[in-house]
């Protein structure tokens, strides 16, 4: 059963279309991340789910119930904001209690739930602190506790780790993930940080220019990106221009290789991850290139290769593999058909 | 060289302050003079003029009226000012930028213009010269103070606070009283103190709109026509101390975030 369903959502601000005919189904209990560059419409989408924006048309269904026109205070979803947005005049305990009071819970129930939440985010010792007396990371924990306390159907997280430093961000990624496992709630997470998305999510929706380019789990997204945009946005990728006269082959520097693909253009782009470029003849797709440079990057080494036409290709390999090539050497590099994709350019 | 520059700057600053406050200090000093003639040297110090002041029924009546006008016009300005500032902050509507400038007009226009205008306009709509007219007159320019002071705070307020309140189930009304109001409280207190002082000191508008009763500044002005008595020094001292305390507190509250 789908927990949340967005159907044909459109949203424009002035003359610019921010969200373009978006469809998205989110399963009960999943951790779904909307990933995309700034201005792609991800935050607007989240805000429409929260109720801060109303779609121009389309429907938002929560548990099959149409909530498109409901104001935020009548929706059973809660948000963790990027800047925390803790109430400065209230202490930690009062902040967490706010949503419970709005639901007219009894005093004893509120106290019990607040304590439970404080324990969940390990902030019990900070119960009577004001937001201004805490660090960013501590404030973020309280913000999470405050949003979870009223037991929402869905927890929305709007780049919640964006303001934290790298180390804390990594730590919080794990904590959010384990929080999700523990609570078994539906999390909808918005970020522009691909690593954050890959680490935490069950599924990732990559958004660009108001549309979802690809919706899949982390591994599929990384290994088999469906579009050129996704390929370039996530991880490192070689995007090599090739000629495609038909859908069963491609041509690179006068050599034609048999490969079934979907590209209808004459000019296409071939995708392969640097770690999948091989020196071993595992396939008959082999390109000739010269090693321009070899760079040692800790756990891996990076080869900068250049082909006869000047096309640059990056290959990486584990540092533990013995180095047998030298700079200036001409080599054949092999591209496994299972690890390449061809897109319209 | 740098040191000399510092001395010159600090000397100029203190000269200006001295020029501004010296007359007030003199008045305060003279208010403790036992003699009725304000001249040096002062031979005997006393609180006589303060005692006399508190026994002066028409002066006390003027103080009461001034307090009444100041408090009621401040309350009226508050009730109109807070929702206005909120609307100006939150919504975009046709003519908003013009409105924002017009709001400042009552502060920038010479009081005498406002006074004369109200003097001729009020009787037309059936408001006779009276304390009621003064109250309305004061409220009009206090609204401008309220709106500008509170609007400044609204602009500093994190817009996500209100969103967070909605998100946690608060209706717009509840969000205003539970989240917005507590966070602009200090700005409101500051604006209230400033309004009270401005209303207590106001002369030009009051002068045109008042009938038989006098506010404190008008009463003092009246007394002055019979010459400066140490009684005027005494009341001036009290007014000065009260006003400066209020202004000091007002600034302190406005700085707070």
Interface residues (C-beta under 8 A of the other chain):
Chain A: X50 X51 X52 X71 X72 X73 X77 X78 X79 X81 X83 X85 X86 X87 X88 X89 X98 X99 X102 X103 X146 X147 X150
Chain B: X158 X160 X161 X163 X164 X165 X166 X167 X168 X169 X170 X171 X174 X175 X178 X179 X182 X183 X185
